[in-house]
Amino acid sequence: MPSDDLRRRAPAAARNRDAILAVLREVLPLQGVVLEVASGSGEHALHFAQAFPGLVFQPSDPDPAARASIDAWAEGQGNIRPALALDAAGEWPAVAADAVLCSNMIHIAPWSATLGLMRGAAACLRAGAPLVLYGPYRRGGEHTAPSNADFDADLRRRNREWGVRDLEAVAAEASARGFGAPEAHEMPANNLLLVFRR
């Protein structure tokens, strides 16, 4: 990889992108704008934009280096907008979307980011539009696999504000912002893809 290549590579993104895409084909509209929150490396945005030529993808991330990576991956892909500076926990820029997508953020961020995600998604989505979340969750207060329990312990060692969240707590916050109960799709590696609708 050339030293001036700004593209980051996340091995997990390459592993999970097709499983996520299979569900997105069922829930995303055929046209409109998809706001991706916490886009990270930008590999997901590129993969999904290539699969949905009728959609415009608006990636975002609070980290300038991540935004540079996103824009580098997106170069030449006409249906990806330049990455926005967006901190889920903070004030969101004015943006209207037909879907909001957020992968692997909720457990690697303070709880305030989840609250901000629900608030921001509720503000920018019309009735019936999906909020799609991907990652590990506890169900009924229990981890769904020993590997998730180990992952949770590691996250909390790294930052006491991080950790695998309870699905029920996330759903309660979504409900408080006008979203219905989630459709939960089982995913590889003991993850879930959740679809909330306004």
C-alpha positions in Angstrom: 0.0 0.0 0.0 1.6 3.4 -1.0 2.5 5.6 1.9 0.2 8.4 0.6 -2.8 6.0 0.5 -5.3 7.4 3.0 -7.6 4.4 2.8 -7.9 2.5 6.1 -8.7 -1.2 6.1 -10.9 -2.9 8.7 -10.8 -6.7 8.4 -14.2 -7.0 10.1 -15.8 -4.8 7.4 -14.7 -7.2 4.7 -16.0 -10.2 6.7 -19.5 -8.8 7.5 -20.3 -6.6 4.6 -22.1 -9.2 2.5 -24.2 -10.5 5.4 -25.3 -7.0 6.1 -25.9 -6.3 2.5 -28.3 -9.3 2.2 -30.6 -7.7 4.9 -30.2 -4.2 3.5 -31.6 -5.5 0.2 -34.8 -6.3 2.1 -35.1 -3.0 4.0 -33.6 -0.1 2.2 -35.6 1.9 -0.3 -34.6 1.8 -4.0 -34.1 5.5 -4.2 -33.2 8.3 -1.7 -30.4 9.2 0.7 -28.9 6.8 3.2 -27.1 8.6 6.1 -24.4 6.3 7.5 -23.3 7.3 11.1 -19.8 6.4 12.2 -18.6 5.2 8.8 -15.1 4.3 10.0 -12.9 3.2 7.2 -15.5 3.8 4.5 -15.3 0.3 3.1 -19.0 -0.4 4.0 -20.1 2.8 2.3 -18.4 1.9 -0.9 -19.6 -1.7 -0.9 -23.2 -0.7 -0.3 -23.2 2.2 -2.7 -22.0 -0.1 -5.5 -24.9 -2.5 -4.7 -27.5 0.3 -4.6 -26.9 2.5 -7.7 -30.3 4.2 -7.1 -29.4 5.4 -3.6 -27.1 8.3 -2.5 -24.9 7.4 0.5 -23.9 10.2 2.9 -21.1 8.8 5.1 -20.0 10.5 8.3 -17.5 10.2 11.1 -16.2 12.5 13.9 -12.6 11.5 13.2 -10.8 13.6 10.4 -8.5 10.6 9.5 -11.6 8.4 9.1 -13.3 11.0 6.9 -10.1 11.1 4.7 -10.2 7.3 4.4 -13.9 7.4 3.5 -13.4 9.9 0.8 -10.4 8.0 -0.5 -12.4 4.8 -0.8 -15.3 6.7 -2.4 -13.2 8.4 -5.1 -14.9 7.8 -8.5 -18.1 6.4 -6.9 -20.7 8.9 -8.0 -23.4 8.1 -5.4 -21.3 8.7 -2.3 -21.2 12.2 -1.0 -18.1 13.6 0.8 -18.0 12.5 4.4 -19.6 14.7 7.0 -18.1 15.6 10.4 -20.8 14.1 12.6 -20.5 13.1 16.3 -23.5 11.0 17.1 -23.6 12.4 20.7 -23.5 16.0 19.6 -25.4 18.4 17.4 -26.1 16.9 14.0 -25.8 19.0 10.8 -29.1 19.5 9.0 -29.6 16.5 6.8 -32.7 14.6 5.6 -32.4 10.9 5.0 -34.6 8.0 3.7 -32.6 5.6 5.9 -30.0 5.8 8.7 -27.4 3.1 9.0 -25.0 2.6 11.9 -22.6 -0.4 12.2 -20.4 -1.3 15.1 -20.6 2.1 17.0 -23.0 1.5 19.9 -20.6 -0.8 21.8 -17.4 1.3 21.1 -18.8 4.6 22.2 -20.3 6.1 25.4 -24.0 5.5 26.0 -24.5 9.2 25.1 -23.7 8.3 21.5 -26.6 5.9 21.4 -28.9 8.5 22.8 -27.7 11.0 20.2 -28.1 8.5 17.5 -31.8 7.9 18.4 -32.4 11.7 18.7 -30.7 12.5 15.4 -32.3 9.6 13.4 -35.7 10.6 14.7 -35.1 14.1 13.5 -34.0 13.3 10.0 -36.2 10.3 9.1 -39.8 10.4 7.8 -42.5 8.1 9.1 -41.8 4.5 8.0 -38.2 5.0 7.2 -35.6 2.5 8.6 -32.9 3.0 11.2 -30.6 0.0 10.8 -28.1 -1.0 13.5 -25.5 -3.7 13.3 -23.3 -5.1 16.1 -23.3 -7.4 19.2 -26.1 -7.1 21.8 -27.1 -8.8 25.0 -30.6 -10.2 25.1 -32.5 -10.5 28.3 -29.4 -9.2 30.2 -27.3 -12.1 28.9 -24.6 -12.4 26.3 -25.5 -14.5 23.3 -22.1 -16.2 23.2 -19.0 -16.6 25.4 -17.0 -14.7 22.7 -19.3 -11.7 23.2 -18.8 -11.8 26.9 -15.0 -11.8 26.4 -15.3 -9.0 23.9 -17.5 -7.0 26.4 -14.9 -7.4 29.1 -12.1 -6.3 26.8 -14.1 -3.2 25.7 -14.8 -2.2 29.3 -11.1 -2.6 30.2 -10.2 -0.3 27.3 -12.8 2.3 28.3 -15.3 2.0 31.1 -17.9 3.9 29.1 -17.9 1.2 26.3 -19.5 -2.2 26.3 -22.0 -4.5 24.6 -25.4 -3.0 25.2 -28.7 -4.6 26.2 -31.0 -4.9 23.2 -33.9 -4.0 25.4 -32.2 -0.8 26.6 -31.5 0.3 23.0 -35.1 -0.6 21.9 -36.5 1.5 24.9 -34.5 4.5 23.8 -35.7 4.1 20.2 -39.3 3.8 21.4 -38.9 7.0 23.4 -38.0 8.7 20.1 -41.0 7.3 18.1 -39.6 4.1 16.7 -41.4 0.8 16.7 -40.1 -2.5 18.1 -37.0 -3.7 16.2 -36.9 -6.5 13.6 -33.9 -8.6 14.8 -31.9 -10.5 12.2 -29.4 -13.0 13.4 -26.0 -12.4 11.8 -22.6 -14.2 11.7 -20.2 -14.0 14.6 -23.0 -13.6 17.1 -24.1 -10.2 15.9 -27.5 -8.8 15.2 -28.9 -6.5 12.6 -31.7 -4.4 14.0 -34.3 -2.6 11.9 -36.3 0.1 13.7 -39.0 2.1 11.8 -40.4 5.6 12.6 
